[in-house]
Amino acid sequence: MVFEGGGFRGLYTEGVYDTWLEQGISATHVIGVSAGATFGCNYKSRQVGRALRYNKRFCRDPRYMGIKSLITTGNFFSRDFAFGRLPWEFDVFDTPTYAANPMRFTGVATDVETGEAVYHGLNAGDTVDVEWMRASSAIPGLSRPVELEGRKLLDGGMADSIPFRWMLDQGYERCVVVCTQPAGYRKEPNELMPVLRVLLRRYPALVELLANRHERYNAQLDELAELERAGAVFVIRPSESVKVPITIKDPAELDRVYEVGRRDGAATLDALRAYLA
């Protein structure tokens, strides 16, 4: 399984995989990018609705995310609360179930100094794995680089937005991709590049990635469509827009995105089972 990122659009993916969990559909290996990692980990821990639950509970809480956290810590999503207290105190991440599940889980981050994608196995579900998930989802310009294993890391979507090619290269015969943009979507150039060039001027390789990301992303969409037509991959896309702002404060809108995922997950079950068989 391949889980694209996209901020709170990741709740769409949760709606899809929660349907799978309820239907007993598992995977050998999952790779998640950004929200595909931070939310997708609950597929391995088998915690239905967990990401939706805590995001609805804390989306208005300045301890979780917001401008105050960005100004005081350099991170829009609080490291201490969102990735510290929340998973271990307020909505506990089921580490024993996660670790016991034989499903492999890989997260993707971007090395800000080289611009390379970093693929890292996250199979323990411990505090180190959660820190890698934080790195995978650390938004450039809204997060400080996360330092792990001698690297400075940010959002994996910059280097590999939809890592189906990496997964296919592992030799799997069946690959299911959950996208968070509807059919026909094309990414446009980033209007914030003038600002990002200033904020990220210490990392020229990263700036180059961001400047050309729309071209690489659209090329990935084209390749994915070709593989889908050939029957090499199974793709699930939102049947309607699931776009929401990063500053979302409306729990009902988060519910909406999740429910679109559940509906699409249910609607594609028969075709998915046929593909997997």
N, C-alpha and C positions, 0 to 999 in steps of 0.2 A: 504494500500500500504506500502511496505517496501523498502527503498532505501539504498542499500549498499554504503559505502564510497569508497575511493581509489584515493584521490588526484584529478588530472585532468581527471581521468577516470569518474568522476562525470558528466562531460559534455555529456557522453553517456546517462546517466540517464536523463539529461535535454532534449536530443533529443527525448527520449521515451515519457516523460510526456508532452513535447510541442505538440507532435502528439495527445496525449489524450486531451489536452486543446482545440485544434482546432476541435476535434471530439465531444466535449461536455462530455467527460468521467471524472467524478470527483470521490471523495472518501469520506467515512465517517471519516477516520482517516489515517494519514500518520506518519510513524516513520522513521527518517533519522539519519544516523551515519556519522560523519565527513563531507566529501563533500556531502553526502546524505542529510545532514542538511543544510549546508551553501548554496548549490545550490538548493536543493529540496524545500526550503522555497518559491521559486518563483512559484511552482505549486499552493500553497495556495494563493499567491498574484496575480496569473494569469498573470505573466509577461513573455511572450514568448521570449526566446532568451536572457534574461537579463544576466545570468551568462556567456554565451559565449561572449556576447558583451563586458562586462567589462574586462574579462580575455584577450581577444584579444587586447583590447586597452592598458592594463597596464602590460602585461606579460614581457615587456622589461623595465619597469619603476622601478628603485631602490626604489622608495617611496613605492611601492606595496609589493615587496618581493625581497629577495636576501641575499647574504652573508653580505653586508653592514648593512642591518637591523638586521641580526642575531648577528653580532659583537657588534653593538651599543645598541641594545635593548633586545637581548636574544630571539627574535622571528624572524623566517625566513619570515613569513608573518606579515607585520607591523600592530600592533594593532591600531595605530593612523590613518594610512591611509586606509589600507584594510578593517578594521572593524569600522573605525571612519568616516573619510571624504568621502570615496567612497560611502557608502550606503545612505548618507544624502546630498551629494553635487554633485557628478560626475555621478552617475547612480542610481537615487533615488529609494529606496525600497518603494513600494506602501503599506505603513502601513495601511491606511484606508481600502483598499480592503482586505488585509490580515486579519485584525481584524474582518471585517464584514463577511468573509467567514466562514460558520459554520463547515467546515472541521477542525478536531482536528489535531494538529501537535505536535509530541513528538521528542525531541532530546535525544541522548545518549552520555554520557561522562563517563570517568573512574576516580574513586577516587584513586589518586596515593598512598594514605597511606593505604588503605584497599584492593585495587585491585578490588573493586566492581563496577559493572555497575550502573550508575545513570540515571534514566529515568525521564525527566523533560518536562512538558507541555509548549509549546511555542506558545501561541495562541493570543498574543497581537501584536507581530511584532515591539516591541519598542526597545529601546537601551539595556534593560536588556535581552530581548530575543536574540538579536544579540550577546551579550556577552556570552550567553549560547551556541550559535552556534559556536562562536570562541573556547570555551572550547571543544566542541565536535570534532573539527578539529585540535586541537593543537598537533602537531606531537612531540612525545617524542624525546628528544635530540635536537630538533630544535625549541622548544617553552618553555617558562617558564610556570609552572602550573598556571592555571586561578583560582583565589579564588572567590568562590560564595557560599553563604549560609553556611559559615563555613567549606567548603570543598576545597581541592586543586585538580583541575581537569585537565585531558588531554584527548587526542583522545579516543572517545568511542569505536572505533574499536578494541582496545586492550581487552576490557572486553566482548563485544558482537558485533562481526563483521557484522553479518546479523541477526537482531533481529526479525526473523519471529516467533520464539517460544514465545517471549514476546507478540507479537501481537495476536497470536492464543489464548494465555491464557486470553486475554481480552474478548473472547467469540464471536469474529466475525466469520461468516459462510463463507466468501470469503476473501482470502488473496492473493494479487498479489505482487510478489517479483521481484525487478529489481536488478540483479547482475551486477557486472562490470568486471567479469572474464568470459572467454568463457567456454563452456562445456568441461569437461575433465581436467580442471585446478586443480593442487594440489599445495598447498603452501609448500615451502621448509623452513628449519630452517633459522633463520635470521643470515646472515654472519656478521652483525655488533654487535652481542651480546657482544663481548669483550669490545668494545667501550661503548656500552650502559650500561654495568655493572658498568663502572667507572662513566659515566655521571649521572647515576640515582642511585648511591649507597645509597643515603639517603632514597630510597623508595624500600625496598626489595620485597614487595608484587608486585610492578609494574614490577620489574626485572623478577620475576618468571612468571608473565603473559606473558611478551615478549618472554621469553625463550621457553615457551610451546605453544605459539600462533598458530604455524603451525598445531599442533596436534588438538587443539580445532577447528580451522577453517576448517580443512579437515573433522572433525566429523560433523560439521554443514552442510557442503556440502553433506555428505552422508545422513543425516537426511532429508535435503531439497529434495534430489532426491527421497527418499522413499515417502515423502508426495506428491511430484509431480506425481509419478506413481499411487498413490492412488486417485488422483484427489482432494486432500485436499488443494493444493495451485496451483497457476498459476505462472510460472517462465519465465522471459525474460532474456536471456543472450546474450552477444555480439556475433554476427555472425563471427566476426574476432577480432584480437587483438586490444585493445584500450589502450594499455600500452604507457604511455608518462612519461618522467622524470619530477621530481618536479621542475627542473631548466629550464623548457621549455621556449623558446624565439620565437618560430615559430607559429604565428597566424594560418597559413595554417594547421598545425598539429592539433590544437585545433578544427578547422573547420571539419577536417576529423573525429575526435572522435565523435563530435556532429552529423554529418551526418550519421554515422553508427547507432547511436541511433534512429534517425528519420526513417531510412530505416527499422530497426528492429521493431520499434513501429508500423509502417504502415503494415508491413508484418504479425504481430500478432494480428491485430485489430479484425478480424473475430473470431478467436479462443478466444480472450479475451472477446468479447461480449457474445459468447456462454457460457463461464465459468461464467460470471457475471449474466447471465440470469438463 
